[in-house]
């Protein structure tokens, strides 16, 4: 036997084995070569073995094929197919594959993923399978994308395994999490748990994968597993703030606010300039009831973004709880400057002004709140209180009646109505109102 080694101009090495004797370089029928190349390219490599003349070497790839030649008795040519023909077939296949790759890439970049899938599907290398998977993924077909990514992994050259896994793993994780998201919408957290575990197995430090895993544990009432997992991550990856952040979120969900504060403080140590974490820490302080600690952080956040309504609300509410009513009014007013029809802010101004005994300001504020939301029973009720305090009994009765018309089970409103009638000297109606309040 003689082994012929040919180096092509595209860098592919083709080996052919033929009998040492009787090898004649005669003119070959290249139409047969074209037919074989087309057959291979159309039916994929696995079907070529069925053709009696050719057998792919087990170690061959889609870009450089090793063929073992037999004596081919052609209809008009009784000789051994020359090595030249073998080289021509390999180059033809390689050229077809390259053209399919180019056409597929063009379609992919143009957003024509259906065409890209069709072109890439002719490629059987790990690269071709990877491109096919990407096209399916971009086309929204996660199931086929995952199948092709797994096929690509099965065809990976061991020497390039790390490179290909680095490319494929993020896609597989996204697919698992997309599927987990769909199951979460259906409330099927058992499947979410399974998919999240697969994603975490691919990348144990993936934030979203661990978030889904934790959420699944929580929804399935597996709180210990969620807590243990996150606490384990804070120990094994202690310089990574994301685990402390996730753990803090978990503690918030379980109303363990002291632990949530401690976890957010750890995140702040690792990411001192993260405004979002500052906001979360402030909210944890608020949930803890620690306005004194929350206020300095909230003021810093306001300096960074003076137009954040939620932060202004938190700060004003804290100041109101602390008895700093003037500051509270200032920050509630800042909200109304941004959003003039914000009823909650007007309510806050009304409440703070009432504490300061600025009754005219309070009445105006509650009237503004009612303008922004006529169904605001609390503002009607508070307005009735203020009118009663100023002895404007008719206005007080109208305001409390509005509150009751909005909610006829409003016990406090009936009690206030009774007080108004009693002050008006109508004992019978006062008794009716008090009796109604007692029945609720």
C-alpha positions, 0 to 999 in steps of 0.5 A: 500500500502507498500513502499519498499526502497532499497539502491543498491551498486552503490548508487541508491535508488529504490522505488516500490509500491505493494499491502500490502497483497499478496506480495509473494517472489517467484522465478521470470522469470528473462528473462522477466526482461532482455527483459524489460531492453533491451526494455528500453535501446533500445527505450529510456525512453519515450517509456517505458510508452507504455509497459503496466506493467511499468510506469516511475515516472515523477521525475526519471532519467536515473540512478535511476528509480522509478517504480509503479508496477501493478499486472503482470500476467505472462504466467506461473506465476500468482503473483505480480512481486516481489521487487527483480525483480524491483531492478534487472531491475534498476541495469541492466539499470544502468549498461548498461548506465554506460557501454555505457558511458565508451564505448563512452568516450573511443571512444571520447578520441580515436577520433572516434566521430561517435562511441562516438555519437552512444554510448552516444545517448543511454543516456538520462541524462543531462550528456549523452546528454552533452557528445553526444553534445560534440561528435557532436561538435568535429565531426564538426556537429555544428547543432546537437551539439547545439540541444543536448546542448539545450536538456542537458540544459532542463534535468538539475537538478536545484540544479546543474544548475550553474555547467552545464551552466558553462560547456555548455555555452562556447560550445554554444558560440563557435558554434554561433561564428563558424556559424557567421564566415561562414555567415561573409564569405558569407557577410551575416552580418544580420545573423552574428548580430543575432548570435553574439547577442545570444553569447553576451546574454550568456556571455556579457563579451566575447571578440570574441562575442563582436568583432563579434557584433561590426563587424556586426554593422560596416558592416551593417553601424550601427556605432552608435550601435557599438560605443555605445556598446563598450563605454558602456562596458568601463563604466560598466567594466572599469578595463577590457582592452579588451573593450578599445582595441576593441574601439580603433580598432573601432576608427581606422576603422572610422579613428578617430585616436586621440580617438584610441590613447587615447583608446590604452593609457588606455589599456597600463595603464592596461597592461603596459607590453603588447608588442602587444598593444605598437605596436598598439599604435605606429601604431595609432600614425603613422596614426595620423602623430605623428612620434615623439610619435611613435619613442620611442615606436618603439625603445622599440619594436626593443629592444624586437625583433630586427628581426621584419621587420614591426617594423623596417620599421615603425621606419625607415619610421618615422625617414625618415619623421623626417629628421633623414636620417642616422638612417633611412638608418641604420634601412632600412639596418637592414631589408636588412640584414634580407631579402636581396631581400626586395625591399622596404627597398632598396628604403628607403635607396635610398631615404634617401641617396638621401636626404643626397646627397650620390648619389652613395649609392642611385644609388646602393640602387635603383639598388638593389631594381630593382634586387629584383623586375624588375617591380618596376617602382618607382625605375627605375624612381628614378634611372633615376633622379640620372643618370640625376643629374650625367649627365649620360644621356644615363643611365638616358634615359634607366632607364626612358624608363624602367619605362614607359614600365612598366606603359605607363600612368606614367605621371611623367616618361614622364616629366622626359624623356622630360627633359632628351631629352632636355638636350641631345639636342633632342628638337623634342623628348623632345616635344613629351614626354612633350606632352604625359605627358600633355595628361595623 
